């Protein structure tokens, strides 16, 4: 009599949408509350995505309070709290809000791909 092997249950493959959701949640990391970025206008930023969004509506006065000749509070926060030295260096080289947003969005895009 021939041996009959039991077929193992086929391995479940996660749906593409599930994979994207996993990646999406893993690229947006919140700082601990004591390390939130306190913006001079009174708002708080928990993560780099919130910074990206905040730059869109941030006034120039607020932006240049945190970014100027020889200092960039946003770059310091990204380096010190999230450990993203390369992003921080690129942020430091940005001269305005739009350039900074482009750096951050490129970072998120690389994480998704």
C-alpha positions as CSV (number, residue, x, y, z in Angstrom):
1,X,0.0,0.0,0.0
2,X,1.5,3.4,-1.0
3,X,2.3,5.9,1.8
4,X,0.0,8.8,1.9
5,X,1.4,11.9,3.3
6,X,-0.7,14.4,5.1
7,X,-0.6,17.6,3.3
8,X,0.3,20.4,5.6
9,X,-2.0,23.4,5.8
10,X,-0.9,26.0,3.2
11,X,0.9,28.9,4.8
12,X,-1.2,32.0,5.0
13,X,0.2,34.9,3.0
14,X,-0.7,38.3,4.3
15,X,-2.6,40.5,2.0
16,X,-0.7,43.4,0.5
17,X,-2.9,45.9,2.3
18,X,-1.9,44.2,5.6
19,X,1.8,44.5,4.7
20,X,1.4,48.2,3.9
21,X,-0.5,48.7,7.2
22,X,2.4,47.0,9.1
23,X,5.0,49.2,7.4
24,X,2.9,52.3,7.9
25,X,2.7,51.9,11.6
26,X,6.3,51.0,12.0
27,X,7.6,54.1,10.2
28,X,5.7,56.5,12.4
29,X,7.2,56.3,15.9
30,X,6.0,58.6,18.7
31,X,8.5,60.0,21.1
32,X,7.9,59.4,24.8
33,X,5.7,62.3,26.1
34,X,8.6,63.8,28.0
35,X,10.4,64.1,24.6
36,X,7.6,65.7,22.6
37,X,8.9,68.7,20.7
38,X,7.4,71.9,22.2
39,X,6.9,74.4,19.5
40,X,7.1,78.1,20.5
41,X,3.5,78.6,19.5
42,X,2.4,76.1,22.3
43,X,1.8,73.1,20.1
44,X,3.5,69.7,20.7
45,X,4.9,67.3,18.1
46,X,5.0,63.6,18.9
47,X,6.7,62.3,15.8
48,X,8.3,63.2,12.5
49,X,5.1,62.9,10.6
50,X,3.5,65.5,12.9
51,X,6.5,67.8,12.2
52,X,6.0,67.3,8.4
53,X,2.3,68.4,8.8
54,X,3.1,71.2,11.2
55,X,5.6,72.7,8.7
56,X,2.8,73.2,6.2
57,X,0.8,75.5,8.4
58,X,3.7,77.0,10.6
59,X,4.3,80.7,10.4
60,X,7.7,81.9,9.3
61,X,8.2,83.6,12.7
62,X,7.7,80.2,14.5
63,X,9.8,78.4,12.0
64,X,12.7,80.8,12.2
65,X,12.5,80.7,16.0
66,X,13.6,77.1,15.8
67,X,15.8,77.3,12.7
68,X,18.5,79.9,12.2
69,X,22.2,80.5,11.7
70,X,24.0,77.8,13.5
71,X,21.0,76.1,15.1
72,X,18.1,73.8,14.1
73,X,16.0,72.6,16.9
74,X,14.1,70.2,14.6
75,X,17.3,68.5,13.4
76,X,18.5,68.2,17.0
77,X,15.2,66.6,18.0
78,X,15.2,64.1,15.1
79,X,18.9,63.1,15.9
80,X,18.6,62.9,19.6
81,X,15.2,61.4,20.1
82,X,14.7,59.3,17.0
83,X,18.4,58.5,16.3
84,X,18.0,59.5,12.6
85,X,21.3,61.1,12.1
86,X,21.1,61.2,8.3
87,X,17.7,62.7,8.3
88,X,18.8,65.2,10.9
89,X,21.8,66.2,8.8
90,X,19.6,66.7,5.7
91,X,17.1,68.7,7.8
92,X,20.0,70.9,9.0
93,X,20.9,71.6,5.4
94,X,17.4,72.7,4.6
95,X,16.9,76.4,4.2
96,X,13.1,76.7,4.5
97,X,10.0,74.8,5.5
98,X,9.4,73.3,2.0
99,X,12.9,71.9,1.7
100,X,12.5,70.4,5.2
101,X,9.2,68.8,4.2
102,X,10.8,67.3,1.1
103,X,13.5,65.7,3.3
104,X,11.0,64.3,5.7
105,X,8.7,63.0,2.9
106,X,11.6,61.3,1.2
107,X,12.5,59.6,4.4
108,X,9.0,58.2,4.8
109,X,8.9,57.1,1.2
110,X,12.2,55.2,1.6
111,X,10.8,53.5,4.7
112,X,7.7,52.4,2.7
113,X,9.5,50.9,-0.2
